[in-house]
Amino acid sequence: MGRFIEHLKQKCENCNRIALPLCIAGNYISGEKAVIHQCPFCNYLRFHGQLGFKGERKRKAKPVAKQTGGRFSRYLLKRSERA
């Protein structure tokens, strides 16, 4: 039974932890089956067989802006003006 449980564990796309996901199974009105997996740690949702964002993702860090004006950019501008 232990190997079977280890086989069912999945790695979360959001928090990168390996855990046994909480699952909800059901049917759409059309008869198509739907299975949703939820990470027990971060509550991230995804559909079975599909990768990608389905719920509110909590990022560890903000994405890097494509605009200049950061601390390092200002430092380089000041140094280039002095030279």
N, C-alpha and C positions, 0 to 999 in steps of 0.2 A: 504493500500500500504506500510506503514511503517513496518508492521510485515513481509511482504513478502521480503522486502529489507534486513531486519535483518536476515531472514532465509537464504538468499543467501550469506551472508558474510562468509568468511572462514579464518581460522588462518594459517598464512604463516609458513612453516617449517623452514625457514631461519631466519627471523627477529622476529617471534612470535607475530606479530601485526595482529589484526583482521580487515579485509577490504574486500570490494567488488572487486574481482579480475577482471582484464582485460582478455577477452576471445577471442580466435581465433578458429573458427570451420571450418572444411574442410573435404575433402575426399581424400584418397590415390587412386592411379590408380587402385588398386584392388577392390575399392568400399568400403573399410573399413573406418568408420568414425574416425576422429581425432579431439579432442578438447584440446587446450592448455590454461592453466591459467597462468597469470603473476601477481605478486604482484605489486601494484602501488607504494609501498615505496622503495623496494630493487631490483625490476626487476627480481626476482627469477622465473624461469619457471618450470612448471610441467605439465604432461599429466593428463587429467581428469581420475579419478578413480585409479590413481597410485600414491603412495608415493615414494619419493626418489629424488635424485639430478638429475637435467636436465640441469642446466646452471652453471655459475661461482658462486660458493658460497663464500661469504665474511664472514670469521670467525671473531668472536669478539676477540678471543685469539688463539695463536698458540697451537697446541696439545702438550701435555707433552712428552718430549723425553724419550725413554726407557733406554738411556745411562746414566751413572753416570757422574758427572763432573759439576753439577750445584752448585750454591752458597751454598746451605744447605749441599750438599754432601761434599764439600770441608771443610766446617766448622766442620762437624762431624769427618772427617779424621784428621784434625788438633788437635781436642780435644782428639781423641783416641791415637794419637802419644804422647801427653804430659803426659798422664796417665801412 
